[in-house]
Amino acid sequence: MEWLAPAKINLALHVTGQRADGYHLLDMLVVFACDGDRIIVSPADHDSFTVSGRFAAAVPTDERNLVIRARDALRAQAPGTATPVAIHLEKNLPIAAGIGGGSSDAAATMLALNAYWQLGLSFDTLLAIGLTLGADLPMCLHGAARGTPVLARGIGEDLSHVDALPALSMLLVNDGTPLATPDVFRTLNKRDNPALEPPRLDSTDALFRYLANTRNDLLPAALTIAPHIADVLALLRDIGADHAQMSGSGATCFALFRDPQAARQAAEKLAAQKPDWFIAATMTIASDKR
């Protein structure tokens, strides 16, 4: 059984507060790419976990990996019938990159094992289990199961569908700088920023106008750790992006274009200049209702 773990991109991320337990309150407009990592589940005599792909060397293969913890959390739902499995991760996305990564891999694992083991767990049950593994898991479960855009609030668990958002031509760029999410949040100077206005997206032009008035409130903190992210964003704007921003806690940046050909041409041009960077032209998944 094979399952896509799509890249998760925060088109906007507003930090609006902080709970007593330390978790930050967020408003996020989230889309999912048609590309990402891949989870493959196969029958086995004993459990195993292997990794291949461009970024495999940086992936832990023990209990530090959310894939292992997701497997164990699903097995706990049916300990007598959940047979051993070989799980293989094809790691195509950079790690510690602000685009879902390990959370999306774990979400795809949960969905694959729910089907493979025929557990019959409802999506709401999977969301509840996922939240025990990490605040990003609910939205990544949504991405791996459905892929359509969402508004995520609270710590990321309060999800609602976004209607009328078209598929977007997107370029993802990461220069190889890993950024640990806790480090970025610790560096925040302001945690009570204005909330994200509900999107009104009756056209592509309206979307770009809307995004121009949104923020990633983690960008200033990320720039204190990795100031050259500003250079990456400037480069994306210089090659013709209609909108450019950092995703999540970084360091991956994204550029939006009005047509796929422009995104592909920008990717080719940038790859020639920066052959060691992660550069991917992709499309995001549109809303169900348009």
N, C-alpha and C positions, 0 to 999 in steps of 0.2 A: 504494500500500500504506500502510495506516494502523496505528499501533501506540500503545497507551496507555503512558505513562510514569508509573506510579502514585506517589502520595506515599508515602514510607517513614517510618514512625513507630516510634521506639524507645520501647516501653512501659517498658523498664528498660534502664539503661546503667551498668555497673559497670566502673570503671577498675582493673585488677588488677596492672599492672606496666608496664615500659617496656623495649624491646629496646635493644641496643647501638647500633642504627642510628637510634634516636630514635622509632621507631614505638611507639605505646602498645598495650598488651594490654588487650582489652576482652571483657566478657561482655554480650551484648545480647539482649533479647527483642524481635523486630522483627515488625511487621505492616504490611500494605500496604492502602491505601485503594482504593475503587472509582473514585476520581476522581484527576486529576492533569493533567500536560501531555500533549500529543499530538504524535507524529512522523508526518509524511506524506512518503513517498518516491515520486517520479514520474520517468519517463524524461526525459532532457534531452540537448541537444547538448554541453553543458559543465556541470561541477559548479557548483552554487550552493547557498547556504544563506540562508534568509529566516526571519524571526520575526514573529509577530503575538501578540495577546493583551494582557491587562491589564499584564503585567510585561515586555513586549517591550523597552521602552526601556533597561532595565538589562542586557540580554543582549549580550555581545560576539559578533560574527559572524565573527571571524577564528580563527586557530589557538589562541587562548586558550580557545575553547569546546570542551568535551569531545566534543560531537557531531562536530565536524570531525576531531578526533583519532581518534574511534571509526571514522568513515568511512575514514580513511586506514589505520588498523590492519587493518580488514577487507579493504580493497582489496589490501593487501600479501600476503594469502593467495592471491590469484588475479589478479595484475597484468595478465594478458593478456585476461581475460574480464570484469572488473568495469567495466562501461560507465559513462559519466557519469550522474550523478543530480542531481535537484533535491530538496533536503531542506528541508522546512518544519517549523518548531517552533511549535506553539501553546502559548504560555507562560502557563499559568493559575496556577502556583504562584509565590510570592515567592522571590527568590534569597537565597543566604546565610542560609537559614532553618532548617536542621536537619531537613529532611524529604526528603532525597534530591536534589531539584532537578536540577542538572547531571548527576549520576551516573546518575539514573534516565533522563534524556533520552538519555545516551550508551548506556545499556543497551538502551533501546528501539530506538535507531538500529542497534546491532549485530544485534539479532534481526531487524529489518526487512530489513536489507541481506543477511543470511545467507539469508533467504528470497527476496528480490528477485533477487539475483545467483545464486541456486541453488548456493551454495557447498557446502552439505551438511556444514558444520562441526558437530561434536558439541557438546553443551552443555558438556562438560568442557573442550573446546578454547576455547569462548567464554569460560568462566570464567578460564582461564589468560591469554588475551589481555586480558580486562577488568582483571585484577589488575595488569597492567603500566601501565594508565591511572590506577588509583587504588584505594585499599583498599576503598571503598564499592561498587565496580563488581560484585564477585561477588554480594553480596546484592541489589543493584538488578537484576542480570540475573535472579536468581531471582524477584524481584517482578514484573518485566515479562513473564517467561515463564509463571509459574505463579501468583504472587500469594499463595500460602499462607504462614502464619507460619513463622518460622525462629528458631532460636537461633544467634547468630553469635559466634564466639570468635576468639582470636588477634588479628590486626589487622582482622578482619572477613571473612577468607577461609574460616574453618572453620565450615561451615554444616551444620545438622541440622534436620530437620523437627520441628515441634511438633504433636503429635496432640491432638485434643479441644478446640482453642481455637475458640469460637463466633465468628460475625460480631459485631462490636461497633458500637454506635451511638456516633459520635464527632463532636466539634466541634473543628475546627482554627482557631486564632486567632493572628494575627501583627499586631503594632501598627506594622509598617513599619521596625523596627530591624534593620539587617543585622548579622550577627555572623560574622566570618571564623573558620572552624574552627581554623586554626593559632593565632590570637590566644587563643582559649579554652583550648586545650591548653597554651600557654605560661604561662598564668595559674594552672594547677593547682598547688595546694600539696601534695597527697597523691596518689601514684600507685600505692600498693600496698594497695588497699582489698579487703575480702572479696569473694569470687566470688559470682556469681548462683546461687542455689539452683535446681535443676531444677524447672520448674513442674509442679504437680499440679492439674489443671484439670477436675475431674469435674462442675463446675456453674459458672454465672455468679457465684454468691456466693463460691465457692472462688477464682475468678479475682480478684475484688476484694480478698479477704483476702490473697491472694498478693501482689498489686501493692502493697498497703499496707506490705509489708515489703521492698520493693525501692527502688532509688534511681536517680537520674541523677547520677552523680558529677561531671558537667560543670556542674551547676547552680550550685554555689558560685562557680566560676570565672566563669561567665557573669554572675552577679550583680555581680561586681566591675567588670565592663565596662558592664553595662546593668542597674542595680539595679531599674529599674521592671518588670522581668520578674516580680518578686515581686508587684507590684500586679495584673498580668494573671492570675497564678495565683489570687490572692485573689478576683478578680472572677469567675473561673470557678467557684470553690467557692461563692461567694455566689449564683450563679444556678442552683444545684442539682446541680452535677456530683457523680457518685458517686466519681470519682477524677480528679485533675488533676495534670499534670506537664509539664515542658518536654521537647521531643523533641530528641535529638541534642545538638548544640552550640548550639541555639537560633537565633533567638529565638522560633520557633513553639512555642506551648503547645497541649496537647490536653486535652480533657475527655471522659470516658466517662460514658455514661448507660445506664440499664437498658432503655430502649426508644427507638426512632427518633423518636417524636413529641416526647418530652422534649428530644431534641437539636435538633430543628427549632425548637421553641418557644424554646429558649435562644438559638439562632442569630438568630432574628427579634428577640428582646428586645435582644441585644447589638448587633446591626447598627443598631438604632434609636438606641442610645446612642453608638456608635462607627462612624459611617458611612464613615470613611476607612480602617478596619482591613480586613485580609483575614480573613474569617469564613466558614467553610464547614462545613455539616453533611454528614457522609458516613457510609458504612458501611465496615468493614474486611472483608477476605476471610477466610472461615473455613478451618480445617484441612480437608485432604482426608478424613481419617478422624475421625469423631466417634462 
